[in-house]
Amino acid sequence: MKTNCKAPGRPGTRIALAIAFLAIASFATYGSSRQTNRSNQGSQNSGASSNGSASQQGGRSATAVLVSPDEDYRIGANDVLDIQIENAPELSRTFRVTAAGTFLMPYLGRISAVKKTPEELAEFITNGLKGDYLKDPKVTVTVKEYNSRSFFIQGSVRNPGVYQIEGRPSVLDLITLASGLSDTHGATAYIIRRIKTPAQPSQKDPHANKVSSATGSGTDAPQETGSDDAPRYELKSVHINALLRGHFEQDMFLEPGDTVNIPPTDVFFVAGEVNQPGSFPLKDGTTLRQAISLAQGTNYKAALNRGVVFREGSTGKREELHVDIGSVMAGKMEDVPIMANDIIIVPNSRGKTIGGALLRAFGLSTIARLPIP
């Protein structure tokens, strides 16, 4: 047996070599077929991927373009157009509309595109090419980027960014396109709108500093600047919480170029003899009773009649508001509304005053004492 195994050319060795060869060949065939399938799948996936990426290019046309059902889209400045002409590849290309609303096309020269629908522009190009250049031109015009319809949203939304929207969106529409609000959103959305420069810069707009009104929304006056060349803006606001509760009069339409900013929610602080001290999000209408409840109530060491609320006043100085927390919690005193960045202190019953170390810990060097009735 040992001699047969070692000697080359023996029947046992030839059988082993044949089996090994068949295994290698079958493995190579399997690998080749698998590679072919993988290549086919790759080409299919790359096609789907290219279609998906193409659909997402040009201002997120697949997911972020809101199409208005009321009217056809009209081309605006800075839009990118894809013009395809059958049997004329030398004319088929993409064109960017200038700020003046035109673009330069071979053979036809400069064409005015602004305020035309894609169908109207295609008909205009067709009439220009028919006869001398092409016998029966077939023209297709597609808006590749809706740059004249850009809307900006930032702050506490899940997908902040720039959205190209075909139509007239509202604040609620833009929030929806941005995948909704984040968990830390505040109660107010601020709309920053640039004021258009007057035709004659030397003449100041007499209405520039008027407060603009929006249905169901608060407004602020435009921000003045020291130079006539600097941009000017106006600020409007929408109460998001009321809007989401069904008060749709709070919603408002947006204009191209508007920026919607949704700051994160404000917070307040509870410290001292409470079961769970810390910072808490400030909701609309939050009161002292609710704040103590969020901190899981007071413990047995609390001096409830000597509670203090540190608050930043309108002048920027810290104020010290004394309040009987026990009477408020029992309903014997009027509840106290909590404001942003309030610091609620529930002192220990052993101390008669709030020590200077606590004041220094919060950076409260100057205190204005205001009793709460």
VEXDREN-2710 file (C-alpha; in Angstrom, 1 decimal):
% VEXDREN-2710
k/r/px/py/pz
1/MET/0.0/0.0/0.0
2/LYS/2.8/2.5/0.9
3/THR/4.5/1.7/-2.4
4/ASN/1.3/2.4/-4.5
5/CYS/0.7/5.7/-2.7
6/LYS/4.2/7.1/-3.3
7/ALA/4.8/5.9/-6.9
8/PRO/3.6/8.4/-9.5
9/GLY/1.5/7.2/-12.4
10/ARG/-0.2/4.5/-10.3
11/PRO/-4.0/4.1/-10.7
12/GLY/-4.8/5.5/-7.2
13/THR/-2.7/8.6/-7.8
14/ARG/-4.4/9.2/-11.2
15/ILE/-7.8/8.9/-9.7
16/ALA/-6.9/11.4/-7.0
17/LEU/-5.6/13.8/-9.6
18/ALA/-8.7/13.4/-11.7
19/ILE/-11.0/14.2/-8.8
20/ALA/-8.9/17.2/-7.9
21/PHE/-9.0/18.5/-11.5
22/LEU/-12.8/18.0/-11.6
23/ALA/-13.2/19.9/-8.4
24/ILE/-11.0/22.8/-9.6
25/ALA/-12.9/23.0/-12.9
26/SER/-16.4/22.9/-11.3
27/PHE/-15.2/25.6/-8.8
28/ALA/-13.9/27.8/-11.7
29/THR/-17.2/27.3/-13.6
30/TYR/-19.2/28.2/-10.5
31/GLY/-17.1/31.2/-9.9
32/SER/-17.4/32.3/-13.5
33/SER/-21.2/32.0/-13.5
34/ARG/-21.4/33.7/-10.1
35/GLN/-19.2/36.5/-11.4
36/THR/-21.5/36.8/-14.5
37/ASN/-24.6/36.9/-12.4
38/ARG/-23.0/39.4/-10.1
39/SER/-22.0/41.5/-13.1
40/ASN/-25.6/41.4/-14.5
41/GLN/-26.9/42.3/-11.1
42/GLY/-24.4/45.0/-10.8
43/SER/-25.4/46.5/-14.2
44/GLN/-29.0/46.3/-13.2
45/ASN/-28.3/47.9/-9.8
46/SER/-26.1/50.5/-11.4
47/GLY/-28.9/51.3/-13.8
48/ALA/-31.3/51.6/-10.9
49/SER/-28.8/53.6/-9.0
50/SER/-28.1/55.9/-11.8
51/ASN/-31.8/56.4/-12.3
52/GLY/-32.2/57.0/-8.6
53/SER/-29.3/59.4/-8.5
54/ALA/-30.5/61.1/-11.6
55/SER/-33.9/61.5/-10.0
56/GLN/-32.4/62.9/-6.9
57/GLN/-30.2/65.3/-8.7
58/GLY/-31.4/68.7/-9.9
59/GLY/-32.7/69.9/-6.6
60/ARG/-33.8/66.5/-5.2
61/SER/-36.5/66.3/-7.9
62/ALA/-37.7/62.9/-6.7
63/THR/-38.3/63.7/-3.1
64/ALA/-38.1/67.5/-2.6
65/VAL/-39.9/69.0/-5.5
66/LEU/-43.4/70.0/-4.6
67/VAL/-45.6/70.1/-7.7
68/SER/-48.4/72.6/-7.7
69/PRO/-51.7/71.2/-9.1
70/ASP/-53.1/74.6/-9.8
71/GLU/-50.8/75.8/-12.7
72/ASP/-47.9/74.7/-14.8
73/TYR/-44.5/75.7/-13.7
74/ARG/-43.0/78.8/-15.2
75/ILE/-39.3/79.0/-15.8
76/GLY/-37.3/81.5/-13.6
77/ALA/-33.9/82.9/-13.4
78/ASN/-31.0/80.5/-12.6
79/ASP/-33.1/77.5/-13.6
80/VAL/-31.2/74.8/-15.4
81/LEU/-33.0/73.5/-18.5
82/ASP/-32.4/70.2/-20.4
83/ILE/-33.3/70.7/-24.0
84/GLN/-33.3/67.7/-26.3
85/ILE/-33.9/68.0/-30.1
86/GLU/-34.4/64.9/-32.1
87/ASN/-31.9/64.4/-34.9
88/ALA/-30.0/67.5/-33.7
89/PRO/-27.5/66.4/-31.1
90/GLU/-25.4/69.5/-31.7
91/LEU/-28.3/71.6/-30.2
92/SER/-29.2/69.2/-27.4
93/ARG/-27.7/70.2/-24.1
94/THR/-28.3/71.8/-20.8
95/PHE/-28.7/75.6/-20.4
96/ARG/-28.7/77.8/-17.4
97/VAL/-31.1/80.7/-17.4
98/THR/-29.3/83.9/-16.6
99/ALA/-30.5/86.5/-14.0
100/ALA/-32.0/88.4/-16.9
101/GLY/-34.1/85.4/-17.8
102/THR/-32.4/84.4/-21.0
103/PHE/-29.9/81.8/-22.4
104/LEU/-27.8/81.6/-25.5
105/MET/-28.7/78.7/-27.9
106/PRO/-26.8/77.8/-31.1
107/TYR/-28.4/78.9/-34.3
108/LEU/-31.3/80.6/-32.6
109/GLY/-29.2/83.0/-30.5
110/ARG/-30.4/84.5/-27.2
111/ILE/-33.8/83.2/-26.1
112/SER/-36.0/84.6/-23.4
113/ALA/-37.2/81.8/-21.1
114/VAL/-38.4/83.4/-18.0
115/LYS/-42.1/83.2/-17.2
116/LYS/-42.6/80.5/-20.0
117/THR/-43.7/77.0/-19.2
118/PRO/-41.5/74.2/-20.6
119/GLU/-44.1/73.4/-23.2
120/GLU/-44.3/77.1/-24.3
121/LEU/-40.5/77.2/-24.6
122/ALA/-40.4/73.9/-26.6
123/GLU/-43.0/75.3/-29.0
124/PHE/-41.0/78.5/-29.4
125/ILE/-37.8/76.6/-30.2
126/THR/-39.7/74.3/-32.6
127/ASN/-41.0/77.3/-34.5
128/GLY/-37.5/78.8/-34.7
129/LEU/-35.9/75.6/-36.1
130/LYS/-38.6/74.6/-38.4
131/GLY/-38.0/75.1/-42.1
132/ASP/-34.4/76.2/-42.7
133/TYR/-32.7/74.1/-40.0
134/LEU/-35.0/71.1/-39.5
135/LYS/-38.0/69.9/-41.5
136/ASP/-40.0/68.7/-38.5
137/PRO/-38.1/69.3/-35.2
138/LYS/-39.3/67.5/-32.1
139/VAL/-38.2/69.5/-29.0
140/THR/-38.4/68.5/-25.4
141/VAL/-37.7/70.9/-22.6
142/THR/-37.3/69.7/-19.0
143/VAL/-36.5/71.7/-15.9
144/LYS/-33.5/70.0/-14.4
145/GLU/-32.9/72.4/-11.5
146/TYR/-35.5/74.6/-10.0
147/ASN/-33.0/77.2/-8.7
148/SER/-35.5/80.0/-9.0
149/ARG/-37.7/78.2/-6.5
150/SER/-35.3/77.6/-3.7
151/PHE/-36.5/77.6/-0.1
152/PHE/-34.3/77.2/2.9
153/ILE/-35.0/75.5/6.2
154/GLN/-32.7/75.1/9.2
155/GLY/-32.8/74.4/12.9
156/SER/-34.8/71.7/14.6
157/VAL/-36.0/69.6/11.6
158/ARG/-34.8/66.2/10.6
159/ASN/-33.4/67.1/7.2
160/PRO/-32.5/70.8/7.0
161/GLY/-31.2/72.2/3.8
162/VAL/-32.2/73.8/0.5
163/TYR/-35.4/72.6/-1.3
164/GLN/-36.4/73.4/-4.8
165/ILE/-40.2/73.5/-4.9
166/GLU/-42.4/73.8/-7.9
167/GLY/-45.5/75.7/-6.6
168/ARG/-46.3/77.9/-3.7
169/PRO/-45.5/76.1/-0.5
170/SER/-46.5/77.0/3.1
171/VAL/-44.4/76.6/6.2
172/LEU/-46.2/73.3/7.0
173/ASP/-45.3/72.0/3.5
174/LEU/-41.7/72.8/3.9
175/ILE/-41.5/71.2/7.3
176/THR/-43.1/68.1/5.8
177/LEU/-40.5/68.0/3.0
178/ALA/-37.8/68.3/5.6
179/SER/-39.1/65.0/7.1
180/GLY/-40.8/66.7/10.0
181/LEU/-39.6/68.3/13.3
182/SER/-36.9/67.0/15.5
183/ASP/-37.6/66.0/19.1
184/THR/-36.0/69.2/20.4
185/HIS/-38.0/71.7/18.3
186/GLY/-39.2/75.0/19.8
187/ALA/-42.6/76.4/19.7
188/THR/-42.0/79.1/17.0
189/ALA/-40.8/79.1/13.4
190/TYR/-39.2/82.3/12.2
191/ILE/-39.4/83.2/8.5
192/ILE/-36.5/85.4/7.3
193/ARG/-37.4/87.2/4.1
194/ARG/-35.1/89.5/2.2
195/ILE/-36.6/92.9/1.2
196/LYS/-36.3/93.6/-2.5
197/THR/-34.1/96.5/-3.3
198/PRO/-36.0/99.5/-4.6
199/ALA/-35.6/100.5/-8.3
200/GLN/-33.8/103.7/-7.2
201/PRO/-31.4/103.0/-4.4
202/SER/-31.0/106.7/-3.6
203/GLN/-34.6/106.9/-2.6
204/LYS/-35.3/105.2/0.6
205/ASP/-38.4/103.0/0.7
206/PRO/-40.9/104.8/3.1
207/HIS/-42.5/101.5/3.9
208/ALA/-39.2/99.6/4.7
209/ASN/-39.6/99.9/8.4
210/LYS/-43.3/99.1/8.6
211/VAL/-44.3/95.9/10.4
212/SER/-45.5/93.4/8.0
213/SER/-48.6/91.4/8.9
214/ALA/-49.2/87.8/8.3
215/THR/-52.4/85.9/9.1
216/GLY/-52.2/84.4/12.5
217/SER/-48.5/85.1/12.9
218/GLY/-46.5/87.6/14.8
219/THR/-44.1/89.9/12.9
220/ASP/-41.1/92.1/13.6
221/ALA/-39.9/95.1/11.8
222/PRO/-37.1/94.7/9.1
223/GLN/-33.6/95.0/10.4
224/GLU/-32.0/98.3/9.5
225/THR/-28.4/98.4/8.4
226/GLY/-25.9/101.2/8.3
227/SER/-25.4/101.0/4.6
228/ASP/-27.9/101.3/1.7
229/ASP/-25.9/98.6/-0.2
230/ALA/-26.3/96.0/2.6
231/PRO/-29.2/93.6/2.3
232/ARG/-32.3/94.2/4.5
233/TYR/-34.6/91.6/5.9
234/GLU/-38.0/91.3/7.6
235/LEU/-38.9/88.7/10.2
236/LYS/-42.2/86.8/10.5
237/SER/-43.2/84.1/12.9
238/VAL/-45.5/81.1/13.0
239/HIS/-46.6/79.3/16.2
240/ILE/-45.8/75.7/15.3
241/ASN/-47.5/74.1/18.3
242/ALA/-50.8/75.8/17.6
243/LEU/-50.4/75.0/13.9
244/LEU/-49.9/71.3/14.6
245/ARG/-52.9/71.4/17.0
246/GLY/-55.2/72.3/14.1
247/HIS/-55.0/76.1/14.1
248/PHE/-54.3/76.3/10.4
249/GLU/-54.7/80.1/10.3
250/GLN/-51.1/80.1/11.8
251/ASP/-49.7/78.7/8.5
252/MET/-48.4/81.1/5.9
253/PHE/-47.2/80.9/2.3
254/LEU/-43.5/81.2/1.5
255/GLU/-41.8/83.1/-1.2
256/PRO/-38.7/81.9/-3.1
257/GLY/-35.6/82.7/-1.2
258/ASP/-37.3/82.6/2.2
259/THR/-35.4/81.0/5.1
260/VAL/-37.4/79.2/7.8
261/ASN/-35.5/78.8/11.1
262/ILE/-36.9/76.7/13.9
263/PRO/-34.7/77.1/17.0
264/PRO/-34.5/74.3/19.5
265/THR/-36.8/74.5/22.6
266/ASP/-35.9/76.7/25.5
267/VAL/-35.0/75.1/28.9
268/PHE/-35.3/75.9/32.6
269/PHE/-33.5/74.5/35.6
270/VAL/-34.6/73.1/38.9
271/ALA/-32.0/72.6/41.7
272/GLY/-31.9/72.1/45.4
273/GLU/-34.1/69.8/47.5
274/VAL/-36.0/68.0/44.7
275/ASN/-36.0/64.4/43.8
276/GLN/-34.7/64.8/40.2
277/PRO/-32.8/68.1/39.7
278/GLY/-31.7/69.1/36.2
279/SER/-32.7/71.0/33.1
280/PHE/-36.1/70.5/31.5
281/PRO/-37.6/71.6/28.1
282/LEU/-39.8/74.7/28.4
283/LYS/-43.2/74.2/26.9
284/ASP/-45.9/76.8/26.3
285/GLY/-47.6/77.7/29.6
286/THR/-45.2/75.9/31.9
287/THR/-45.7/77.0/35.5
288/LEU/-43.8/76.6/38.8
289/ARG/-46.2/73.7/39.8
290/GLN/-45.4/71.8/36.6
291/ALA/-41.7/72.5/37.0
292/ILE/-41.6/71.0/40.5
293/SER/-43.7/68.0/39.2
294/LEU/-41.2/67.5/36.4
295/ALA/-38.4/67.4/39.0
296/GLN/-40.4/64.5/40.8
297/GLY/-41.4/66.8/43.6
298/THR/-39.6/68.0/46.7
299/ASN/-38.1/65.9/49.5
300/TYR/-38.5/66.2/53.3
301/LYS/-35.5/68.5/53.7
302/ALA/-37.0/71.3/51.5
303/ALA/-37.9/74.7/52.9
304/LEU/-40.9/75.2/50.7
305/ASN/-41.8/78.6/52.0
306/ARG/-38.4/80.0/50.8
307/GLY/-38.2/79.0/47.2
308/VAL/-36.3/81.3/44.8
309/VAL/-36.5/81.7/41.0
310/PHE/-33.5/83.3/39.4
311/ARG/-34.5/85.1/36.2
312/GLU/-32.8/87.2/33.6
313/GLY/-34.6/90.5/33.4
314/SER/-35.3/92.6/30.3
315/THR/-32.2/94.7/31.0
316/GLY/-30.0/91.7/31.2
317/LYS/-29.6/91.7/35.0
318/ARG/-30.5/88.7/37.1
319/GLU/-33.5/89.0/39.3
320/GLU/-34.3/87.0/42.4
321/LEU/-38.0/86.1/42.8
322/HIS/-39.1/84.8/46.1
323/VAL/-42.0/82.4/46.1
324/ASP/-43.7/80.1/48.6
325/ILE/-43.6/76.8/46.7
326/GLY/-45.7/75.0/49.3
327/SER/-48.6/77.4/49.0
328/VAL/-48.4/77.3/45.2
329/MET/-48.4/73.5/45.1
330/ALA/-51.3/73.5/47.5
331/GLY/-53.3/75.9/45.3
332/LYS/-53.3/78.6/48.0
333/MET/-51.2/81.0/45.9
334/GLU/-51.4/81.9/42.2
335/ASP/-49.1/79.7/40.1
336/VAL/-46.0/81.4/38.7
337/PRO/-45.3/81.1/34.9
338/ILE/-41.8/79.9/34.1
339/MET/-39.6/81.7/31.5
340/ALA/-36.7/80.5/29.4
341/ASN/-33.5/79.9/31.4
342/ASP/-35.2/80.3/34.8
343/ILE/-33.4/78.7/37.7
344/ILE/-35.7/77.4/40.4
345/ILE/-34.0/76.8/43.7
346/VAL/-35.7/74.8/46.5
347/PRO/-33.4/75.5/49.5
348/ASN/-32.6/73.2/52.4
349/SER/-34.7/73.7/55.6
350/ARG/-31.5/74.0/57.7
351/GLY/-30.3/77.2/55.9
352/LYS/-31.9/80.5/56.4
353/THR/-30.6/82.1/53.2
354/ILE/-29.2/80.9/50.0
355/GLY/-25.4/80.8/50.5
356/GLY/-23.0/82.9/48.5
357/ALA/-21.4/79.7/47.1
358/LEU/-24.7/78.9/45.3
359/LEU/-24.9/82.3/43.8
360/ARG/-21.3/82.1/42.6
361/ALA/-22.1/78.7/41.1
362/PHE/-24.7/80.2/38.8
363/GLY/-22.7/83.4/38.2
364/LEU/-25.2/85.6/40.0
365/SER/-23.2/88.5/41.3
366/THR/-25.8/91.2/40.9
367/ILE/-29.3/90.3/42.1
368/ALA/-32.4/92.5/42.0
369/ARG/-34.9/91.3/44.6
370/LEU/-38.5/91.3/43.3
371/PRO/-41.2/89.8/45.6
372/ILE/-43.9/87.7/43.9
373/PRO/-47.4/88.7/45.1
END
